[in-house]
Amino acid sequence: MLLKSILNQVQLHPGFVYAATRLVEQKKQSVLEIEIRPRKNRRPVCSDCGLPGPGYDTLPVRRFEFVPLWGIAVFFLYAMRRVDCPHCGVKVERVPWAEGKNHLTTTYAWFLARWAKRLSWKECAVAFNTTWDNVFRAVKMAVAWGLAHRDLEGVTAIGIDEICWKKVGSKFLTLVYQIDSGCKRLLWIGKDRTKATLESFFDEFGAERSLKLRFVCTDMWKPYLEVIAQKAAKALNILDRFHIMSHMNKAIDKVRATEARTLKAKGQEPILNGSRWCLLKRPENRTEKQTVKLNELLAINLKTVRAYLLKEDIQQFWSYKSAGWAARFLDAWCKRTMRSRIDPMKKIARMLRAHRGLILNWFRAKDEIALGAVEGLNNKAKVTTRKAYGFKSFDVVKVALYHTLGKLPEPKATHRFCG
């Protein structure tokens, strides 16, 4: 089968034909050049209004990069015509294989964008002998098309969280996820972690869609809670279990560090040295050495041990099926903790009492939505930002996150190239 026959099978351009093909050597590599010509009597189409018009003149030949063939770079060669459009004036014609001044064919851009989900952008560029800039433009195009064509109807549950993406300046990104059982994806990205940032999401999402939300999962940050109460008044606000336990672990770590310094100052045996992770890890994640260390600590009456036992006790809270029984347990745990004389743990008890109603919403929603999805998506977002290897532009990180986590739609094509 001739190469032109294959191209007509997989990449047909109405109104244009493939002409001469030649294999040439450029910069010590083989390049396949394929000429494209308009069909006879085919009038050029205005790039603005999309209507055909009389030809004005012909520009020099341009090169458009196509999907590589057997590792050989492929270029379409075409002399763009200018059209004397009666509505728009003299304009460069519209061609079906590329958009605007882009030197990548649309097919090749989608090919790179699909591979960029599997590889880092640099690895993708190296694998297909192109540049990082070309990969970024391809991903940016795919994200723009996907955002313009995605369907936001039927979103009933969202999760709101933030990640730290750089060390200085505006360090945080506010991320909003859809966490419905049938669909988990990134919905929106905002710069900073402020009340105004979250208000911007609800303004873009729309008042009508916001009122249809049934569940909103967040942490205990007050500005978030205020915005949700105002913008999504009908939704059940749920506090994320991960963030509650994260506060608990920080309190235990503070107790351990303080007690370790006290023991050292008194000249006593440094029994708490090397005990951090055996206290913070879940039992199934501990190493054998950490388990032995924990057993040694449990035999000693230390504040750190008492704080650890309170943390392990609260794990029972999440096993309740009824919000009523869970509330009784929580009240008893807070009362017992307030009598423990361990200040960091008492602070946790006061925090749980202050957010008691929102915490109990977890039991009303746990069978309705995927409550663990927020943390899972957040971990993927952190991996994506780490793969960015120092990108300092918010716009680039935004494109990368939407591309990886947004589950954005793609246009239908007559042939899907590998990728």
Buried (B, 14 or more C-beta within 10 A) or exposed (E): EEBBEEBEEEBEBEEBBBEEBEEEEEEEEEBBBBBBBBEEEBBBBBBBBEBBBEBBEEEEEBEBBBBBBEEEBBBBBBEBBBBBBEEBEEBBBBBBBBBEEBEBBBBBBBBBBBBBEEBBBEBBBBBBEBEEEBBBBBBBBBBEBBEEEBEEEEBBBBBBBBBEBBEEEEEBBBBBBBBBEEBBBBBBBBBBBBBEBBBBBBEEBEEEBBEBBBBBBBBBBEBBBEBBEEBBEEBBBBBBBBBBBEBBEEBBBBBBEBBBEEBEEEEEEEBBEEBBBBBBBEEEEBEEEBEEBBEEBEEEEBBBBBBBEBBEBBEEBEEBEEBEEBBEBBEEBBEEBBEBEBEBBBBBBEBBBEBBEBBBBBBEBBEBBBBBBBBBBBEBBEEBBEBBEEBEEBEBBBBBBBBBBBBBBEEEEEEEBEB
